[in-house]
Amino acid sequence: MMRLPEIRMLKILFALLLLVISVTGRAAIETYRFDDASQEESYKKLVAELRCLVCQNQNLADSNAELAHDMRRKTYELIIAGKTDDEIVDFMVARYGDFVMYNPPVKSTTMLLWFGPLVFLLIAASVVFVFMRKQKKNAPVVSAQQQKQVHKLLDE
């Protein structure tokens, strides 16, 4: 006959086992067959260069989002169809916009992506500079006698 602590331990182990099984069952493994090594290299390069639009900070290769899965599948299909890397990137840009690339081209619609951080940095530096000048200008003037009094108090 099992004691109460043993039954609790078995319940905990069973719950952990179910948790592990459910997590591993959810992981999707994609396997694609390529005609030659150059196609596989092209695929790896493209999924590393294209951004997941759901995650935004991950490339297609690292993302587990459903959209990333669809984009990887479409990339594979286009490679098997004989499309070049540039044609595949052009297809993805036409479908999802320039944001799909980690290094979008410099043009009027992507100026904010390229130069926005620099503009914000310059604005922040200007604000700090003006604030520091105001602080310096508004600082109280301490006379020599007041300084002596402060030193005398500190020495005591």
C-alpha positions as CSV (number, residue, x, y, z in Angstrom):
1,M,0.0,0.0,0.0
2,M,1.3,3.4,-1.0
3,R,1.6,6.2,1.5
4,L,0.3,9.7,0.9
5,P,3.7,11.3,0.2
6,E,4.5,8.7,-2.4
7,I,1.1,9.3,-4.1
8,R,1.8,13.0,-4.2
9,M,5.2,12.5,-5.6
10,L,3.8,10.2,-8.4
11,K,1.2,12.9,-9.2
12,I,3.9,15.5,-9.5
13,L,6.0,13.3,-11.7
14,F,3.0,12.4,-13.9
15,A,2.2,16.2,-14.3
16,L,5.8,16.9,-15.3
17,L,5.8,14.1,-17.8
18,L,2.6,15.4,-19.4
19,L,4.1,18.9,-19.5
20,V,7.3,17.6,-21.3
21,I,5.2,15.5,-23.7
22,S,3.0,18.4,-24.6
23,V,5.9,20.8,-25.2
24,T,7.8,18.4,-27.4
25,G,4.6,17.4,-29.3
26,R,4.1,21.1,-30.2
27,A,7.6,21.6,-31.7
28,A,7.5,21.3,-35.5
29,I,10.4,19.9,-37.4
30,E,10.7,20.9,-41.0
31,T,12.6,18.8,-43.4
32,Y,13.1,19.9,-47.0
33,R,14.8,17.9,-49.7
34,F,16.9,19.9,-52.2
35,D,18.2,18.8,-55.6
36,D,21.7,20.0,-54.9
37,A,23.8,21.7,-52.2
38,S,23.6,25.1,-53.8
39,Q,19.8,25.1,-53.3
40,E,20.2,24.2,-49.7
41,E,22.8,26.9,-49.1
42,S,20.5,29.4,-50.9
43,Y,17.6,28.4,-48.6
44,K,19.7,28.7,-45.4
45,K,21.0,32.1,-46.5
46,L,17.5,33.5,-47.3
47,V,15.8,32.3,-44.1
48,A,18.6,33.9,-42.2
49,E,18.3,37.2,-44.0
50,L,14.5,37.5,-44.0
51,R,12.7,38.8,-40.9
52,C,9.7,37.2,-39.2
53,L,6.9,39.7,-39.3
54,V,5.3,38.4,-36.2
55,C,8.4,38.2,-34.0
56,Q,10.2,41.2,-35.6
57,N,13.4,40.5,-33.9
58,Q,14.0,37.1,-35.3
59,N,14.8,35.8,-38.7
60,L,12.7,33.1,-40.4
61,A,15.2,30.4,-39.4
62,D,14.8,31.2,-35.7
63,S,11.1,31.9,-35.5
64,N,8.4,29.4,-34.5
65,A,5.5,31.6,-35.6
66,E,3.0,30.2,-38.1
67,L,3.7,33.0,-40.5
68,A,7.4,32.2,-40.4
69,H,6.6,28.6,-41.2
70,D,4.6,29.6,-44.2
71,M,7.3,32.0,-45.4
72,R,10.0,29.2,-45.1
73,R,7.7,26.9,-47.0
74,K,7.2,29.5,-49.8
75,T,10.9,30.2,-49.9
76,Y,11.5,26.4,-50.4
77,E,8.9,26.2,-53.1
78,L,10.4,29.2,-55.0
79,I,13.9,27.7,-54.7
80,I,12.7,24.3,-56.1
81,A,10.9,26.3,-58.9
82,G,14.3,27.6,-59.9
83,K,14.0,31.2,-58.8
84,T,17.1,33.2,-57.9
85,D,17.8,34.7,-54.5
86,D,17.0,38.2,-55.8
87,E,13.7,37.0,-57.3
88,I,12.7,35.4,-54.0
89,V,13.6,38.5,-52.0
90,D,11.6,40.6,-54.5
91,F,8.6,38.3,-54.1
92,M,8.8,38.6,-50.3
93,V,9.2,42.4,-50.4
94,A,6.2,42.7,-52.9
95,R,4.1,40.6,-50.6
96,Y,5.2,41.8,-47.1
97,G,7.0,45.1,-47.7
98,D,10.6,46.3,-47.1
99,F,10.4,45.5,-43.4
100,V,10.7,41.8,-44.3
101,M,14.4,42.4,-44.9
102,Y,16.9,43.0,-42.1
103,N,18.8,45.4,-44.4
104,P,16.2,47.2,-46.4
105,P,17.3,49.5,-49.2
106,V,17.6,53.2,-48.6
107,K,14.7,54.9,-50.3
108,S,12.0,57.4,-49.3
109,T,9.8,54.8,-47.6
110,T,12.7,53.4,-45.5
111,M,14.4,56.7,-44.5
112,L,12.9,56.5,-41.0
113,L,14.3,53.0,-40.5
114,W,17.8,54.1,-41.5
115,F,18.1,57.6,-40.1
116,G,15.4,57.7,-37.4
117,P,17.8,56.4,-34.6
118,L,20.4,59.1,-35.5
119,V,17.7,61.8,-35.5
120,F,16.5,60.7,-32.1
121,L,20.1,60.6,-30.8
122,L,20.8,64.2,-32.0
123,I,17.5,65.4,-30.4
124,A,18.4,63.7,-27.1
125,A,21.9,65.2,-27.1
126,S,20.6,68.6,-27.8
127,V,18.1,68.4,-25.0
128,V,20.8,67.3,-22.6
129,F,23.2,70.1,-23.8
130,V,20.5,72.8,-23.3
131,F,19.6,71.4,-19.8
132,M,23.2,71.3,-18.7
133,R,23.8,74.9,-19.9
134,K,20.6,76.1,-18.0
135,Q,21.8,74.3,-14.8
136,K,25.2,75.9,-15.1
137,K,23.8,79.3,-15.7
138,N,21.3,79.0,-12.8
139,A,23.9,77.7,-10.3
140,P,24.2,79.8,-7.2
141,V,27.4,81.9,-6.8
142,V,29.3,81.1,-3.6
143,S,31.5,83.8,-2.2
144,A,34.9,83.2,-0.7
145,Q,33.6,83.9,2.8
146,Q,30.8,81.3,2.3
147,Q,33.4,78.7,1.2
148,K,35.5,79.4,4.3
149,Q,32.4,78.9,6.5
150,V,31.6,75.6,4.8
151,H,35.2,74.3,5.2
152,K,35.2,75.4,8.8
153,L,31.9,73.5,9.4
154,L,33.2,70.4,7.7
155,D,36.5,70.5,9.7
156,E,34.6,70.5,13.0
